[in-house]
Amino acid sequence: MKVKSYETFKCDAGWRTFSFLKLVTDNGIVGWSEYNESFGSPGLAGVIDALMPSVIGSDPMALEWINAVLATRSTQSRGGVVRQAIAAIENALLDIKGKALGVPVYQLFGGKIRDRIPVYWSHCGSYRMRNADLVGAPAVKTYADFTKVGAEVKAKGYRCLKTNIAIELADGTVTAYRPGFVVGRGFPERNWDDFIARSAARTVEAFRKGCGSDVGIMLDTNFHFRTEGFRRIAEAVGPTKLTWLELDAHDPQSIALIRRDSPVPIASGETLLERRDFRPYFEAYAFDTAIVDVVWNGFYESLKIAAMADVYEVNVAPHNFYGHLASAISAQFCAAVPNFRIMEIDIDSVKWRDEFFTVSPTIEDGDYVLPTGPGWGVEVNEAAVRARPPKAASGGI
């Protein structure tokens, strides 16, 4: 069996673009992966195009060999979109291998430890604040609306949610605070002040009022502050008893400093690529939970990152804000690793997201039920993807 051809696909997912890689073997087996080009990874499809000549004609079962070849082809530009391109190829090859052997991908790596994956409702309220019409849900305009969403989360059986900082405007409505991503208030200095710190606490308190004390709450602050600001935000939200404060910084020692004094657990790592990027963070004891993006790193590489985290007594949680194929890939990662924390998933998305996939997730009592089919257990609906060509997207974390 050899890899014969490939094709990349992009489609309109509202405020972003969903992207997929399709590999075809000479005996007709098709492997799929999902990748993300619309937020922070420009030119990723072009990098896949540049690497695929080294894959065409190869045995898709020889995953370690192909990874070694691709690493050699890109050794002078390790990481970044190169790693993400390798990850997309790796994940599609694993889909082929699982299908060829008639087993889910997790069976290729020791089998599953769990078949129900606890999930948290990510970007909870945030998407409804920015894109309610595309989501098809009531708009979030005030802190009181966050309370209503919190009650919805509890009523639907989810045990955790994650949201983002919202600040109140003069007219009483709220808007997202995102200086690490968007030019506007707080950009580019990313300073903190008392109003922003209070706003972070008010956002969490509004959800807590709706979901009660038994539902965990995470607050994701991304790259929106520098070290001083993250420390002040952690102090401000300390009384809310967060499950974790999530943040991103490119200096391991800075996150370790924040973690040392923080009254709430710290989660980070979603933008890191390969074991080499994660190592200094583990050595600095920077994480309570290590966030691993399985779509960006590749399933096999992510397992190696999780094994490294285990040495430092750290559990891992996948970064997963994509489509249903990415969720299936992330869920199989969660099923296979012993040091698992919880899985991220976007419950809210564009109203037509389900059209792009042959299988939609089954979520029961806050658990993602693992697909049982071979490979990833989820296929891309090519006709639906082709029917919705991408529009200009601004990115949507």
Buried (B, 14 or more C-beta within 10 A) or exposed (E): BEBBEBEBBBBBBBBBBBBBBBBBBEEEBBBBBBBBBBBBBEEBBEBBEBBBEBBEEBBBBEBEEBBEBBBEBBEEEBEBBBBBBBBBBBBBBBBBBBBBBEBBBBBBBEEBEBBBBBBBBBBBBBBBBBBBEBBEBEBBBBBEBBBBBBBBBBEEEBBBBBBBBBBBEEEEBBBBBBBBBBEEEBEEEBEBEEEBBBBBBBBBBBBBBBBEEEBBBBBBBBBBBBBEBBBBBBBBBBEBEBBBBBBBBEBBBBBBBBBEEBBBBBBBBBBBBBBEBBBBBBEBBBBBBBBBBBBBBBBBBBBBBBBBBBEBEBBBBBBBBBBBBBBBBBBBBBBBBEBBBBBBBBBBBBEBBBBBBBBEBEBEEBBBBBBEBBBBBBBBBBEBBEEBEBEEBEBBB
